[in-house]
Amino acid sequence: MVKNRHPIPLIGFAPPEGTPLPGLEVMTLADLAARAGSADLSAPQRPEFHLLFAVTRGTLRHSVDFTTHRVAAGSVLWVRPGQVQQFGDLTAADGVLAVFQASSVGPATAAAARLDDPFGRAVAAAADPGTDALQRAVAHLAAEFTDAGDLPVDSRREVLRNLLAVVAVRVAALCAQPVSADDTTFVRFRALVEQDFARTRQVADYAAALGYSARTLSRATQTAAGVGAKEFIDRRVTLEAKRLLAHADLPATSIATRLGFADPTNFAKFFQHRTGLPPGTFRASVR
């Protein structure tokens, strides 16, 4: 991993020297702590790649998009590209960290696993069906990454690519937000919100684009997500505002424009109503 110079660094992926699969790096949490040295990993970062933590002992404390998770032994934490993360004390847990790019598993696997789905949960608990199998798959990947025996480079690359595909499919299945086949309305709405939340926050606009009434859209969202359609949109806008305030060195006025607010004052009022803090105070608190 390599950091760009930035107040809240955007973390790009730099493959380890000599790796047979350029988009993959696997290490223990102890390795990561040693590599970090005196660097402050508790500061917010916005990685451009996937991070998968498989905890084997202790409890890992890690913040993803401003929610702190305590990941117990046997559990798995998944940080997706574009999310804002903050590390806790790495010495409080043992485990494996797999860092990878979606391109490393190939487009067909990435699509099947829905690695670009921004709505999945961050943690698969030890008791969840399938987490134990995922832990075994991560352990196998780590073992092959560390020591592939006498395999030639091309063969080792294929072994790692296929093992990573197993890991990716398993974690995506475990962490997917459950949506039933009857929730087509919500699924379409959710995808459109992800595409257009910076353009409009009006439920009527989404309803018209999708061919539903606003009432139908709100009812479907309430059933599937537990909140109304307007609340769902506002939560997504608030999350992006938090990400930009934490990560980007942009003035609040520019962030307001980027998120579709014609008046920066309205953005400040919206943000304080949603979070209890003015934008500048929130930025200072996470930095």
C-alpha positions in Angstrom: 0.0 0.0 0.0 1.2 3.5 -0.8 0.0 6.9 0.4 -0.4 10.0 -1.8 0.4 13.4 -0.3 -3.0 14.6 0.9 -4.6 15.9 4.1 -6.7 12.8 4.3 -4.7 10.4 2.1 -6.2 8.5 -0.8 -4.5 5.2 -0.6 -3.4 3.7 -3.9 -2.4 0.1 -4.4 1.3 -0.7 -4.9 2.0 -4.4 -5.4 4.9 -6.0 -3.4 8.0 -6.5 -5.4 8.1 -9.8 -7.2 4.5 -10.7 -6.6 3.1 -13.1 -9.2 -0.4 -11.5 -9.0 0.1 -7.7 -9.1 -3.3 -6.8 -7.6 -2.9 -8.8 -4.5 -1.0 -8.6 -1.2 -1.6 -10.7 1.9 0.0 -10.1 5.3 -0.6 -10.7 9.0 -1.9 -7.9 11.2 1.5 -8.1 13.0 3.2 -7.5 9.6 1.0 -4.4 9.0 1.7 -3.0 12.5 5.5 -3.5 12.0 5.4 -1.9 8.5 3.4 1.1 9.9 6.0 1.8 12.5 5.3 5.1 14.1 2.8 6.2 11.4 -0.6 7.1 12.8 -3.0 4.6 11.2 -5.9 6.0 13.3 -6.1 8.9 10.9 -8.8 8.6 8.2 -7.8 7.1 4.9 -9.8 6.4 1.7 -8.4 3.3 0.0 -8.9 2.6 -3.7 -8.9 -1.2 -3.2 -10.5 -3.9 -1.1 -9.3 -4.8 2.4 -10.4 -8.0 4.0 -9.5 -8.6 7.6 -9.9 -12.2 8.9 -9.5 -12.0 12.7 -8.2 -15.1 14.5 -7.5 -13.9 18.0 -8.5 -10.9 20.1 -10.7 -8.1 18.9 -9.9 -5.7 16.0 -11.3 -2.2 16.3 -11.8 -0.6 12.9 -13.9 2.3 11.7 -15.6 2.1 8.3 -17.5 5.1 7.0 -17.5 6.6 10.5 -19.0 3.5 12.2 -16.6 1.8 14.6 -16.7 -2.0 14.4 -15.3 -4.4 17.0 -14.4 -7.5 15.1 -14.1 -10.6 17.3 -12.0 -13.7 16.6 -13.5 -15.8 13.9 -15.2 -12.8 12.2 -14.3 -10.9 9.0 -14.3 -7.2 8.2 -14.6 -6.0 4.6 -13.6 -2.4 3.6 -14.5 -1.5 0.0 -12.9 1.0 -2.3 -14.0 4.6 -1.7 -15.0 4.0 1.9 -13.3 6.0 4.7 -11.4 3.8 7.2 -9.6 4.4 10.5 -7.5 1.7 12.2 -7.6 0.9 15.9 -4.9 -0.8 17.9 -3.5 -3.6 15.7 -1.7 -5.2 18.6 -5.1 -6.2 20.2 -5.8 -8.8 17.5 -4.1 -11.4 15.3 -5.3 -12.3 11.9 -4.7 -11.9 8.1 -5.3 -8.9 5.9 -5.8 -9.5 2.2 -5.5 -6.4 0.1 -6.7 -6.7 -3.5 -8.1 -5.1 -6.6 -11.2 -6.3 -8.3 -9.2 -6.6 -11.5 -7.2 -9.4 -9.9 -10.1 -11.9 -10.0 -11.3 -11.1 -13.5 -14.4 -9.2 -14.7 -16.7 -12.3 -14.7 -15.9 -13.2 -11.0 -16.1 -9.5 -10.0 -19.5 -9.2 -11.5 -20.7 -12.5 -10.1 -19.5 -11.5 -6.6 -20.9 -8.0 -7.0 -17.7 -6.5 -5.7 -18.9 -3.1 -6.8 -22.0 -3.3 -4.6 -21.7 -0.3 -2.2 -24.6 -1.5 0.1 -23.3 -4.6 1.7 -22.5 -4.8 5.4 -19.0 -4.5 6.7 -18.8 -7.5 9.1 -19.5 -11.2 8.8 -19.7 -12.5 12.4 -18.1 -15.7 13.4 -21.5 -17.3 14.0 -22.8 -16.4 10.6 -23.2 -19.4 8.3 -20.3 -19.4 5.9 -17.9 -17.3 7.8 -15.9 -20.3 8.9 -15.5 -21.4 5.3 -14.4 -17.9 4.4 -11.8 -17.9 7.2 -10.4 -21.2 5.8 -10.3 -19.8 2.3 -8.4 -16.7 3.5 -5.9 -18.9 5.4 -5.3 -21.0 2.3 -4.8 -17.8 0.2 -2.3 -16.5 2.8 -0.4 -19.8 2.9 -0.1 -19.9 -0.9 0.9 -16.2 -1.1 3.7 -16.8 1.5 5.0 -20.1 0.2 3.9 -21.7 -3.1 6.6 -24.3 -3.0 8.3 -24.9 -6.3 5.5 -23.8 -8.6 6.5 -21.7 -11.6 5.4 -18.1 -11.6 2.6 -18.6 -14.1 1.2 -21.5 -12.2 1.4 -19.7 -8.9 -0.4 -16.7 -10.5 -3.3 -18.9 -11.4 -3.4 -20.6 -8.0 -3.6 -17.2 -6.3 -6.1 -15.8 -8.8 -8.5 -18.8 -8.2 -8.1 -18.7 -4.4 -8.8 -15.0 -4.4 -11.9 -15.6 -6.5 -13.1 -18.1 -3.9 -12.5 -15.5 -1.1 -14.2 -12.7 -3.1 -17.3 -14.7 -3.9 -17.7 -16.0 -0.3 -17.2 -12.6 1.3 -19.6 -10.9 -1.1 -22.3 -13.5 -0.5 -21.9 -13.2 3.3 -21.9 -9.4 3.4 -24.6 -8.8 0.7 -27.5 -6.8 2.0 -30.4 -9.3 1.9 -33.0 -8.3 -0.7 -35.7 -10.7 -1.7 -36.9 -11.4 -5.2 -40.0 -9.4 -4.4 -37.9 -6.2 -3.7 -37.3 -5.3 -7.4 -38.7 -1.8 -6.8 -36.2 -1.1 -4.0 -33.3 -2.6 -5.9 -33.9 -0.4 -8.9 -34.4 2.7 -6.6 -31.2 1.9 -4.7 -29.1 1.7 -7.8 -30.6 5.0 -9.2 -29.9 6.7 -5.9 -26.3 5.6 -6.1 -26.1 7.1 -9.6 -28.0 10.3 -9.0 -27.9 11.3 -5.3 -25.7 14.3 -6.1 -28.2 15.4 -8.8 -31.5 15.3 -6.9 -32.8 14.5 -3.4 -36.4 14.5 -4.4 -38.3 11.2 -4.2 -40.6 12.4 -7.0 -37.7 12.6 -9.4 -36.7 9.0 -8.7 -40.3 7.8 -8.9 -40.8 9.4 -12.3 -37.6 8.0 -13.6 -38.5 4.5 -12.5 -42.2 4.6 -13.4 -43.6 4.3 -9.9 -45.6 6.6 -7.7 -43.7 8.3 -4.8 -45.9 6.4 -2.4 -45.0 3.0 -4.0 -41.3 3.9 -3.8 -41.5 4.9 -0.2 -43.4 1.8 0.8 -41.0 -0.5 -1.0 -38.0 1.2 0.6 -39.6 1.1 4.1 -40.2 -2.6 3.7 -36.7 -3.4 2.4 -34.5 -0.9 4.2 -36.5 0.1 7.2 -36.7 3.7 6.3 -38.6 5.8 3.8 -37.3 6.8 0.4 -36.5 10.4 1.4 -34.6 9.2 4.4 -32.7 6.7 2.3 -31.6 9.4 -0.2 -30.6 11.8 2.6 -28.6 9.2 4.4 -26.6 8.6 1.1 -26.0 12.3 0.7 -24.9 12.6 4.3 -22.5 9.7 3.9 -20.9 11.3 0.8 -20.6 14.6 2.6 -18.8 13.0 5.5 -16.5 11.2 3.1 -15.6 14.4 1.3 -15.2 16.4 4.4 -12.9 13.8 5.9 -10.9 13.0 2.8 -10.9 15.9 0.4 -9.2 19.2 1.2 -12.2 21.1 -0.4 -14.0 24.0 1.2 -17.5 23.2 2.3 -18.8 25.5 -0.4 -17.2 23.3 -3.1 -18.6 20.1 -1.4 -22.0 21.7 -1.3 -21.9 22.3 -5.1 -20.6 18.8 -5.8 -23.5 17.3 -3.8 -26.1 19.4 -5.7 -26.8 22.2 -3.2 -27.3 25.5 -4.9 -26.7 27.4 -1.7 -23.8 26.5 0.7 -25.9 27.7 3.6 -28.5 25.1 2.8 -25.9 22.4 2.8 -24.5 23.5 6.2 -28.0 23.4 7.6 -28.7 20.0 6.0 -25.5 18.5 7.4 -25.9 19.9 10.9 -29.5 18.6 11.0 -28.3 15.2 10.0 -25.2 14.9 12.1 -25.5 17.5 14.9 -22.3 19.2 13.8 -21.5 22.0 11.3 -19.4 20.7 8.4 -16.2 22.4 9.6 -16.5 20.9 13.1 -17.1 17.5 11.7 -14.0 17.8 9.5 -11.9 18.8 12.5 -13.3 16.0 14.7 -12.3 13.2 12.2 -8.9 14.7 11.4 
